[in-house]
């Protein structure tokens, strides 16, 4: 049980234990998080847990087990799910709802309401994910903040971590968390199976992310899976996975090396050496780059220079209406402490003072004017506001093979089409910097892509028209222009096709031949090449989630997100989206007695709050991505009475005669001063109570009062400013006090 103290009183947070089970099939992972809650108080509880996720994660399943009842959650439209949840709570049933946070896409908010005294509930939520490559190895990472309140010293709940790895090629390297052990290792001619397990009685012993790394002896082998589902009997889901690795093949017999808590070193792998490079930075210093854009560009440029590999050369070309070159030498500047320090000093003085934006001439100089035997890696940092976009893109497409152009779009208003097309034609990568906090990760990724070999002009074609088709890198497969696949970046295609078309399925892949490795991607696969997984929904849900991710990105800044299409895919394939929610309801024979207390379990050292709800709602300002909005809930009997009273009041209003309405309006003027005094006194009392609550360090409670039901042309919806009613114009005060929901009880 978790404990936290509020004003020297100890509150028990009802989490007994947690289990994390992960199943890995090559690069696909399903992660089941199982939490057991128990209510040993005398009141029904509403418990909220935040689960942080990455964009690529999909929520595939939610089940609730109470006693001998197991209820599987269903995906519904978000507003509809919320209404059903509130109705279930009001009727005394236990209900669970999970949805993406409205303000933070990377947070799943899971709430279990009406956990009755003495009742135990086991919640299981399934995450679906594609593994990433770190240190030239597959990486499964379970963040520490998956384990609620892990920093609280009084934590007492136990946890269990299990991982099963299934690989169709021999595993040669395995790194696992400390104190974990290999409990099973089996293999046959088709599949290698390794099971890891870690169990501890107290989660406080957990002080790092749980991370598993593994490599196979043939990382570049193509993986093909298919799956059928009872939920979609007329469809088949297929997956194709490609991982360019450019590893020198060895003839030695593969053997498994295991390590505890080791971060894999990519230098352990014998890569094919692409050769030495000169890194050329085209820096936009035109007038449109003034302010934050110029500052972000300078910070990015400094990060690039600090991160360059040893024995490399570099050059900086500033451009506006004209362009200037830092060194003017054919080979640029050698990378050493003196040249880097001098360049840093020069960058510090950069201003957006070079007039208009002319990219063509400096780009042409970088491609052809710098005469060197070194391979060229060009980085273009710009907001892309040019008048000759087509000519610039055409120039990028004429690059010889040893020249690559990587573009960095600066600011929210940058020309995304320009920076994207230049990178595509220049056989490079495109990154967008909207906020400076993203810089470090973007620079590291861009440099890695620049240093590493890649497959160019890649094209993948499906012979059948899929119901859904998506890929993790969001490339346009229909476009005739090929794209780049970089070393150690997994490329996944997932598609759902009619079952009747599966037998005739063909997937063809092609690319240019890499001159360093003398290899390319030139294959064709048929239905017979796909390994069939067990009956299930995993591939269907991952395909649906990838499709939702693609649809969530507008085609341009003038395009709208197709919310109805996303909602349809989400409900049909039962995978969570921003516009839907999971709902599970358990009908209780025993009705709750007492007030419903709310407790929030956070993924940080925080204090759970329990309060009674009044008609006044407060807004809690989140202090971190895992902070929650506390809503204060009254007893179920009170909620039912309020709903009934509200309905009776509305019915009575509909039957009012015009004469009665006129009398009521006159009474408003008579009682106005008294009502204003009552509301303002209530709000003053609220502010005083909130001032005391500010002593709790982890809370930031705003003194804004949300008055329900106010809606006219001037102030639509809820009042969301901290003004008292008496501070509003007189006509607005009259409207407020005459409205059917004018009472604000404190």
C-alpha positions in Angstrom: 0.0 0.0 0.0 1.2 3.5 -0.8 1.3 6.2 1.9 1.4 10.0 1.8 0.9 12.5 4.6 -1.2 15.7 4.6 -1.0 17.9 7.6 0.5 15.1 9.7 -2.3 12.7 8.7 -1.4 9.5 6.9 -3.5 8.5 3.9 -3.3 5.1 2.3 -3.3 4.9 -1.5 -4.9 1.6 -2.5 -2.3 0.1 -4.9 -1.2 -3.4 -3.7 1.0 -4.6 -6.5 1.9 -4.1 -10.1 3.1 -6.5 -12.8 4.6 -5.6 -16.2 4.5 -8.4 -18.8 6.2 -7.8 -22.2 6.1 -10.0 -25.2 8.5 -9.2 -28.1 8.3 -10.6 -31.6 11.3 -9.3 -33.4 10.6 -5.5 -33.4 7.0 -5.6 -32.1 6.3 -5.4 -28.4 3.1 -5.8 -26.4 3.3 -4.6 -22.8 0.7 -5.5 -20.3 0.6 -3.3 -17.1 -1.5 -5.0 -14.4 -2.3 -3.1 -11.2 -4.2 -4.4 -8.2 -6.2 -1.9 -6.1 -7.8 -2.5 -2.8 -10.0 -0.2 -0.8 -9.6 -0.7 3.0 -11.4 2.6 3.9 -15.0 3.1 5.0 -15.8 5.2 1.9 -16.1 4.5 -1.8 -13.0 5.7 -3.7 -12.2 7.2 -7.1 -8.6 6.5 -8.0 -6.8 8.2 -10.9 -3.5 7.1 -12.4 -1.4 8.8 -15.1 0.4 6.5 -17.5 3.0 8.2 -19.7 3.3 6.9 -23.3 5.2 7.7 -26.5 3.5 8.8 -29.7 4.1 5.4 -31.3 2.4 3.5 -28.5 -1.1 2.2 -29.0 -3.5 1.3 -26.2 -4.8 -2.1 -27.3 -6.8 -3.4 -24.4 -8.3 -2.5 -21.0 -9.8 -5.1 -18.7 -11.1 -4.9 -15.1 -11.4 -7.9 -12.8 -13.6 -7.5 -9.7 -14.2 -10.7 -7.8 -15.0 -13.3 -10.3 -16.2 -10.8 -12.9 -13.8 -9.9 -15.8 -15.0 -6.9 -17.9 -13.2 -5.9 -21.1 -13.3 -2.2 -21.8 -14.9 -1.0 -25.0 -13.8 2.0 -27.1 -16.5 4.7 -27.4 -16.6 8.3 -28.6 -15.0 10.3 -25.7 -18.0 12.4 -24.7 -20.3 9.4 -24.8 -17.9 7.3 -22.7 -17.6 10.1 -20.1 -21.4 10.4 -19.8 -21.8 6.6 -19.4 -19.0 6.7 -16.7 -20.8 9.4 -14.8 -24.1 7.6 -15.0 -22.6 4.4 -13.7 -21.0 6.2 -10.8 -24.2 8.0 -10.0 -26.0 4.6 -9.9 -23.5 3.1 -7.5 -21.6 0.9 -10.0 -17.8 0.5 -10.3 -16.6 2.0 -13.5 -13.2 2.5 -15.2 -12.4 5.0 -18.0 -9.1 5.6 -19.8 -8.4 8.4 -22.3 -5.7 10.6 -23.6 -5.2 13.8 -21.6 -6.8 16.7 -23.4 -3.7 18.9 -22.9 -0.9 16.3 -22.9 -0.9 13.7 -25.8 1.7 11.7 -24.1 -0.4 11.0 -20.9 -3.1 8.4 -20.5 -5.5 9.3 -17.7 -7.0 6.1 -16.1 -9.7 6.5 -13.5 -11.5 3.8 -11.5 -14.6 5.1 -9.7 -16.7 3.7 -6.9 -14.2 1.2 -5.6 -16.3 0.0 -2.7 -15.0 -0.5 0.8 -13.3 -3.9 1.0 -13.4 -4.3 -2.8 -10.4 -5.3 -4.8 -10.0 -4.5 -8.5 -7.4 -5.7 -10.9 -6.8 -3.4 -13.9 -4.9 -4.5 -17.0 -3.9 -2.1 -19.7 -2.1 -3.3 -22.9 0.4 -1.1 -24.7 1.5 -1.9 -28.3 4.8 -0.5 -29.5 7.6 -0.8 -32.1 11.0 -1.1 -30.6 13.7 1.4 -31.2 17.4 0.8 -31.9 19.9 2.0 -29.4 23.6 1.1 -29.5 23.0 -1.1 -32.6 20.6 -3.2 -30.5 16.8 -3.6 -30.2 15.7 -1.7 -27.0 12.7 -2.3 -24.8 12.4 0.4 -22.2 9.9 0.4 -19.3 10.1 3.9 -17.8 10.4 4.3 -14.1 7.3 6.5 -14.0 5.2 3.5 -15.1 5.4 2.7 -11.4 3.3 5.1 -9.3 4.9 7.1 -6.5 8.2 5.3 -6.9 10.0 8.1 -5.0 7.9 7.9 -1.8 10.0 6.3 0.9 7.0 4.7 2.5 6.0 2.8 -0.6 5.2 -0.8 0.1 3.7 -2.4 -2.9 5.5 -5.2 -4.8 6.2 -5.4 -8.5 7.0 -8.1 -11.0 8.7 -7.6 -14.4 8.6 -10.3 -17.1 9.9 -10.2 -20.7 9.6 -12.9 -23.3 11.6 -12.5 -26.5 10.7 -14.4 -29.6 13.2 -14.1 -32.5 13.4 -16.0 -35.8 17.2 -15.4 -35.9 19.7 -16.4 -33.2 20.2 -13.8 -30.4 23.9 -13.0 -29.9 23.8 -10.2 -27.3 21.4 -9.7 -24.3 21.5 -7.0 -21.6 18.9 -7.2 -18.8 18.1 -5.2 -15.6 20.1 -6.0 -12.5 18.6 -8.7 -10.2 16.7 -10.2 -13.1 17.3 -13.7 -14.3 16.8 -15.8 -17.4 14.2 -18.3 -16.4 13.7 -20.0 -19.7 15.7 -20.4 -23.0 14.4 -22.6 -25.7 14.9 -22.8 -29.5 13.9 -24.7 -32.5 14.7 -24.3 -36.2 12.3 -21.4 -36.6 12.2 -19.5 -33.3 14.4 -18.6 -30.3 12.5 -18.0 -27.0 14.1 -16.2 -24.0 12.2 -15.4 -20.8 13.4 -12.9 -18.2 12.0 -12.2 -14.8 12.5 -9.7 -12.0 10.5 -9.6 -8.8 10.8 -7.3 -5.7 8.7 -6.9 -2.6 9.1 -3.1 -2.5 9.0 -0.8 -5.5 11.2 1.6 -3.6 14.2 -0.6 -4.5 13.5 0.4 -8.2 15.7 3.3 -9.1 16.2 3.1 -12.9 14.2 2.4 -16.0 13.8 -1.3 -16.7 15.7 -1.8 -20.0 16.4 -4.8 -22.1 18.7 -4.7 -25.1 19.3 -7.5 -27.6 21.0 -8.1 -31.0 20.6 -10.9 -33.4 23.3 -12.3 -35.8 21.4 -10.9 -38.8 19.8 -7.6 -37.8 19.2 -6.7 -41.5 17.0 -9.7 -42.3 13.5 -8.8 -43.4 10.7 -9.8 -41.0 7.2 -10.7 -42.5 4.2 -11.4 -40.2 0.5 -12.0 -40.9 -2.4 -12.4 -38.5 -6.1 -13.2 -38.6 -8.6 -12.1 -36.0 -12.0 -13.4 -34.8 -13.0 -9.8 -34.4 -12.4 -9.2 -38.2 -12.9 -12.5 -39.8 -12.9 -11.1 -43.4 -9.6 -9.3 -43.0 -5.9 -10.1 -42.6 -3.2 -7.8 -41.0 0.3 -8.0 -42.5 3.6 -6.5 -41.3 6.9 -6.0 -43.1 10.0 -4.9 -41.1 13.3 -3.7 -42.6 16.3 -2.6 -40.6 19.3 -1.3 -42.6 22.4 -2.1 -40.5 25.4 -2.2 -42.9 27.1 -4.7 -40.5 30.0 -6.7 -41.9 28.9 -10.3 -41.9 30.9 -12.9 -40.0 31.2 -16.6 -40.5 31.5 -17.5 -36.8 28.9 -19.7 -35.1 26.5 -17.4 -33.2 26.5 -17.6 -29.4 24.6 -15.7 -26.8 26.5 -13.3 -24.6 24.5 -12.0 -21.6 25.2 -8.9 -19.5 23.5 -7.2 -16.5 22.6 -3.5 -16.7 24.9 -2.8 -19.6 24.4 -0.2 -22.3 25.4 -1.7 -25.6 28.3 0.0 -27.3 27.8 0.4 -31.1 31.5 0.2 -31.5 31.3 -3.5 -30.7 29.6 -4.0 -34.1 31.9 -4.0 -37.2 30.2 -1.5 -39.4 31.1 -0.8 -43.0 33.0 2.5 -42.9 31.4 5.2 -45.1 34.6 7.3 -45.2 35.6 10.8 -43.9 33.3 13.7 -44.4 33.1 17.5 -44.5 30.1 19.0 -42.7 28.8 22.1 -44.4 26.3 24.3 -42.6 24.1 26.7 -44.6 22.8 29.2 -42.1 19.8 31.5 -42.9 20.5 35.0 -41.6 17.8 36.8 -43.6 15.5 39.3 -42.0 12.7 36.7 -41.5 14.9 34.9 -39.0 14.9 37.7 -36.5 14.1 37.0 -32.8 13.6 33.5 -31.5 14.4 31.9 -34.9 17.9 33.3 -35.0 18.5 32.4 -31.4 17.3 28.8 -32.0 19.5 28.6 -35.1 22.6 29.7 -33.2 22.0 27.2 -30.4 21.5 24.4 -33.0 24.7 25.3 -34.8 26.7 25.2 -31.6 25.3 21.8 -30.8 26.2 20.5 -34.2 29.8 21.7 -33.9 30.2 20.2 -30.4 28.9 16.9 -31.6 31.0 16.5 -34.8 33.0 13.2 -35.0 36.8 13.3 -34.7 38.9 13.7 -37.9 36.1 15.5 -39.6 36.1 18.9 -41.4 33.5 21.6 -41.3 32.4 24.8 -43.1 29.8 27.5 -42.3 28.1 29.5 -45.1 25.9 32.4 -43.9 23.3 33.6 -46.4 20.6 36.2 -47.0 20.5 38.3 -50.2 24.2 37.3 -50.6 26.3 34.7 -48.9 29.6 34.6 -47.0 31.9 31.6 -46.2 33.7 31.2 -42.9 37.0 29.7 -44.2 36.9 29.7 -48.0 39.3 26.7 -48.0 38.4 23.8 -50.4 38.5 21.3 -47.5 37.0 23.7 -44.9 38.3 23.8 -41.4 39.8 20.8 -39.6 38.0 19.8 -36.4 40.1 20.8 -33.4 39.8 22.9 -30.3 41.1 26.1 -31.9 38.9 26.0 -34.9 35.8 25.1 -32.9 36.4 27.9 -30.4 36.9 30.5 -33.1 33.7 29.3 -34.9 31.8 29.5 -31.6 32.8 33.1 -31.2 31.8 33.9 -34.7 28.4 32.2 -34.3 27.7 34.3 -31.1 27.8 37.4 -33.2 25.4 36.2 -35.9 22.4 38.4 -36.5 19.4 38.2 -38.9 20.8 41.2 -40.9 21.6 39.9 -44.3 18.5 41.0 -46.2 16.2 38.7 -48.2 16.4 34.9 -48.5 18.4 33.5 -51.4 19.2 29.8 -50.9 20.0 28.7 -54.5 23.4 30.4 -54.8 24.9 29.3 -51.4 23.5 25.7 -51.9 25.1 25.6 -55.4 28.4 26.7 -53.9 28.2 24.0 -51.2 27.5 21.3 -53.8 29.9 22.3 -56.6 32.0 25.2 -55.5 33.8 23.5 -52.6 36.3 21.2 -54.3 37.3 18.3 -52.0 37.7 14.6 -52.1 35.8 14.3 -48.8 32.2 13.2 -48.8 29.9 16.2 -48.3 27.2 16.4 -45.7 25.2 19.6 -46.0 22.9 20.9 -43.3 20.5 23.7 -44.3 19.1 25.6 -41.4 16.3 27.9 -42.6 12.7 29.0 -42.2 12.4 28.4 -46.0 10.7 31.6 -47.0 12.0 31.7 -50.7 10.4 32.7 -54.0 12.2 30.1 -56.1 11.3 26.9 -54.3 11.1 24.7 -57.4 14.6 25.7 -58.6 16.1 25.0 -55.1 14.5 21.6 -55.0 15.6 20.8 -58.5 19.2 21.8 -57.6 19.1 19.4 -54.6 18.1 16.6 -56.9 21.2 17.0 -59.0 23.6 16.1 -56.1 26.2 13.3 -56.8 25.9 10.3 -54.6 28.6 11.4 -52.1 26.7 14.6 -51.3 23.8 14.5 -48.9 21.5 17.4 -47.9 19.8 17.4 -44.5 17.4 20.2 -43.8 16.4 21.7 -40.4 13.2 23.8 -40.5 13.3 26.6 -37.9 10.1 27.9 -36.3 6.4 27.2 -36.6 5.9 29.2 -39.8 8.7 27.6 -41.8 8.1 26.3 -45.3 7.7 22.6 -44.5 7.3 21.6 -48.1 10.6 23.3 -49.1 12.7 21.7 -46.3 11.1 18.3 -46.8 11.5 18.3 -50.6 15.1 19.5 -50.5 15.9 16.7 -48.0 14.1 14.1 -50.1 15.8 15.2 -53.4 19.2 15.5 -51.6 19.0 12.0 -50.2 19.0 13.3 -46.6 16.7 13.8 -43.7 14.3 16.6 -42.6 13.8 17.8 -39.1 11.5 20.6 -37.8 12.5 22.6 -34.7 9.5 24.2 -33.2 10.8 24.6 -29.6 14.4 24.8 -28.4 13.9 22.0 -26.0 13.8 19.6 -28.9 17.2 20.7 -30.3 19.5 18.2 -28.7 17.6 15.1 -29.8 17.1 16.6 -33.3 20.8 17.4 -33.7 22.0 14.0 -32.5 19.6 12.2 -34.8 20.5 14.4 -37.8 24.2 13.9 -37.3 23.8 10.1 -36.9 21.9 10.1 -40.2 24.6 12.2 -41.8 27.5 10.0 -40.7 25.8 6.6 -41.5 25.3 4.9 -44.8 21.8 4.6 -46.1 19.7 3.1 -48.9 18.5 5.8 -51.3 15.5 6.0 -53.6 13.6 3.3 -51.6 10.1 2.3 -52.9 7.7 -0.2 -51.5 4.6 -1.2 -53.5 1.6 -3.3 -52.4 -0.2 -5.2 -55.1 -3.5 -5.1 -53.4 -5.5 -2.1 -52.3 -5.5 -2.2 -48.5 -8.3 -1.2 -46.1 -5.6 0.5 -44.0 -1.9 1.1 -44.8 0.6 2.9 -42.7 4.3 3.0 -41.9 6.2 4.2 -38.8 8.3 6.8 -40.7 5.2 8.3 -42.3 6.6 8.1 -45.8 4.1 8.5 -48.7 4.3 5.0 -50.4 2.0 6.1 -53.2 4.4 8.9 -54.2 6.7 8.0 -57.1 9.6 9.7 -55.5 11.7 7.3 -53.4 12.9 8.0 -49.9 15.9 7.4 -47.7 16.3 4.5 -45.2 19.1 5.2 -42.7 21.2 2.8 -40.8 19.7 1.5 -37.5 16.3 3.0 -38.2 13.5 0.3 -38.3 11.1 0.8 -41.2 7.7 -0.9 -40.7 4.8 -1.2 -43.0 1.5 -2.4 -41.6 -1.6 -3.0 -43.7 -5.0 -4.5 -43.3 -6.4 -6.2 -46.5 -9.5 -8.2 -47.4 -8.9 -11.8 -46.6 -9.9 -12.8 -50.1 -7.0 -10.7 -51.5 -4.3 -12.1 -49.2 -3.4 -15.1 -51.4 -2.6 -12.8 -54.3 -0.6 -10.3 -52.2 2.7 -9.1 -53.5 5.0 -6.6 -51.9 7.9 -5.3 -54.0 10.8 -3.2 -52.7 13.6 -1.4 -54.6 16.4 1.0 -53.9 19.6 2.3 -55.4 22.8 0.2 -54.8 24.9 1.6 -52.0 28.4 2.0 -53.5 30.1 1.3 -50.1 28.4 -1.9 -49.3 27.5 -2.8 -52.9 24.0 -3.7 -51.6 20.5 -2.5 -52.0 16.9 -3.5 -51.2 15.6 -5.3 -54.2 13.0 -8.0 -53.3 9.5 -9.2 -53.9 7.5 -11.1 -51.3 4.3 -13.1 -51.7 1.8 -14.4 -49.1 3.8 -17.6 -48.7 6.7 -15.6 -47.2 4.7 -14.3 -44.3 4.9 -16.1 -40.9 1.5 -16.4 -39.5 1.1 -15.3 -35.9 -1.5 -16.8 -33.5 -5.1 -15.6 -33.8 -5.3 -12.2 -32.2 -5.6 -8.4 -32.7 -2.1 -7.1 -32.1 -1.2 -6.4 -35.7 -4.6 -4.9 -36.4 -4.3 -2.5 -33.5 -0.8 -1.5 -34.4 -1.8 -0.8 -38.0 -4.8 1.2 -36.8 -2.7 3.2 -34.4 -0.1 4.0 -37.1 -2.9 5.1 -39.4 -4.3 7.4 -36.7 -0.8 8.9 -36.1 -0.5 9.6 -39.9 -4.0 11.2 -40.0 -3.3 13.3 -37.0 -0.7 15.3 -38.9 -2.3 17.8 -41.2 -1.1 17.7 -44.8 -0.5 21.5 -44.6 -1.0 24.3 -42.1 -4.3 25.0 -43.9 -5.6 21.4 -43.6 -7.8 20.1 -40.8 -7.3 16.8 -38.9 -10.0 14.3 -40.1 -11.4 13.7 -36.6 -14.3 11.6 -37.9 -12.0 9.2 -39.8 -9.8 8.8 -36.7 -12.8 8.2 -34.5 -14.1 5.5 -37.0 -10.7 3.6 -37.1 -10.4 3.9 -33.3 -13.8 2.4 -32.6 -13.7 -0.3 -35.4 -10.3 -1.7 -34.3 -10.7 -0.8 -30.6 -7.5 1.2 -30.2 -7.4 4.4 -28.2 -7.2 7.8 -29.9 -7.5 11.4 -28.8 -11.2 11.5 -29.7 -12.2 8.2 -28.0 -12.0 6.5 -24.6 -12.0 3.1 -23.0 -14.9 2.3 -20.7 -15.6 -0.7 -18.5 -18.5 -0.9 -16.0 -19.0 -3.5 -13.2 -22.6 -3.6 -11.8 -22.5 -3.7 -8.1 -25.2 -5.6 -6.1 -24.2 -3.6 -3.0 -24.7 0.1 -3.3 -22.0 2.5 -1.8 -22.6 4.2 1.5 -20.8 7.5 2.3 -19.0 10.1 0.3 -16.9 9.3 -2.8 -13.3 10.2 -2.0 -10.9 10.9 -4.8 -7.2 9.9 -4.7 -4.7 10.6 -7.4 -1.7 8.3 -7.8 1.1 10.1 -9.5 4.3 9.0 -11.2 6.3 11.3 -9.1 6.7 12.1 -5.4 3.4 13.8 -4.7 0.6 14.1 -2.2 -2.8 12.5 -2.9 -5.7 14.8 -2.1 -9.2 13.8 -0.9 -11.9 16.4 -0.8 -15.7 16.7 -1.0 -17.3 18.2 -4.1 -19.5 21.3 -3.8 -21.2 22.9 -6.8 -18.2 25.1 -7.1 -15.4 23.7 -9.3 -11.7 24.6 -9.0 -9.1 24.3 -11.6 -5.7 22.8 -10.6 -2.7 24.1 -12.6 -0.6 21.0 -13.6 3.0 21.2 -12.3 4.3 18.5 -14.5 3.3 16.2 -17.4 2.0 13.7 -14.8 -0.1 16.2 -12.8 -3.8 15.7 -12.7 -6.9 17.9 -12.4 -8.7 17.0 -9.2 -12.4 16.9 -9.5 -14.2 16.6 -6.2 -17.1 14.0 -6.1 -20.0 13.9 -3.7 -21.9 10.9 -2.5 -23.8 8.9 -5.1 -27.1 9.6 -3.4 -26.5 13.3 -3.6 -25.5 13.1 -7.2 -28.8 11.3 -8.0 -30.8 13.9 -6.1 -29.1 16.7 -7.9 -29.8 15.2 -11.3 -33.4 14.6 -10.4 -33.7 18.2 -9.1 -32.1 19.6 -12.2 -34.5 17.7 -14.5 -37.5 18.9 -12.5 -36.3 22.5 -12.6 -35.9 22.3 -16.4 -39.3 20.8 -16.8 -40.9 23.5 -14.7 -39.1 26.2 -16.7 -40.5 24.9 -20.0 -44.1 25.2 -18.6 -43.6 28.8 -17.4 -46.0 31.4 -18.8 -44.7 34.6 -20.3 -46.3 36.4 -17.3 -44.4 34.3 -14.8 -41.1 34.9 -16.7 -41.7 38.6 -16.6 -42.3 38.5 -12.8 -39.2 36.5 -12.4 -37.1 39.0 -14.3 -38.5 41.8 -12.0 -37.6 39.7 -8.9 -34.1 39.5 -10.2 -33.6 43.2 -9.9 -35.0 43.1 -6.3 -32.8 40.2 -5.1 -29.7 41.1 -7.1 -27.7 42.8 -4.4 -28.3 40.0 -1.9 -27.3 37.3 -4.5 -24.1 39.2 -5.3 -23.2 39.4 -1.7 -23.8 35.7 -1.2 -21.7 34.7 -4.3 -18.8 37.0 -3.5 -18.7 35.9 0.1 -18.6 32.3 -1.0 -15.8 33.0 -3.4 -13.9 34.9 -0.7 -14.3 31.8 1.5 -13.0 29.7 -1.3 -10.0 31.9 -1.8 -9.2 31.8 1.9 -9.4 27.9 1.9 -7.2 27.8 -1.2 -4.6 30.1 0.4 -4.2 27.4 3.2 -3.9 24.7 0.6 -1.0 26.4 -1.1 1.1 25.4 1.9 1.1 21.9 0.3 4.1 22.2 -1.9 3.0 19.9 -4.6 -0.3 21.7 -5.2 -0.9 24.8 -7.2 -4.6 25.5 -6.9 -6.0 28.4 -8.9 -8.7 30.6 -7.3 -10.7 30.7 -10.5 -14.4 29.8 -10.1 -16.1 28.1 -13.0 -19.8 29.1 -13.0 -21.9 26.5 -14.9 -24.5 27.2 -17.5 -23.6 30.8 -18.5 -23.9 31.1 -22.3 -24.7 34.2 -24.3 -23.3 35.9 -27.4 -20.7 38.0 -25.5 -19.2 35.3 -23.2 -19.7 31.8 -24.7 -19.5 28.8 -22.4 -18.0 28.9 -19.0 -16.6 32.0 -17.3 -12.9 31.2 -17.2 -11.5 34.5 -15.9 -10.9 35.2 -12.2 -13.4 38.1 -12.1 -16.0 38.2 -9.4 -19.6 38.4 -10.6 -19.8 42.0 -9.3 -17.0 43.0 -11.6 -19.0 42.1 -14.7 -21.1 44.6 -16.6 -24.6 45.1 -15.0 -26.4 43.5 -17.9 -24.2 40.4 -17.6 -24.9 40.3 -13.8 -28.7 40.3 -14.5 -28.3 37.5 -17.0 -26.1 35.4 -14.6 -28.6 35.8 -11.7 -31.7 35.1 -13.8 -30.3 31.9 -15.4 -31.6 28.5 -14.3 -28.2 27.4 -12.9 -27.5 30.7 -11.2 -26.9 29.3 -7.7 -23.4 28.6 -6.6 -23.4 26.7 -3.4 -20.2 26.5 -1.4 
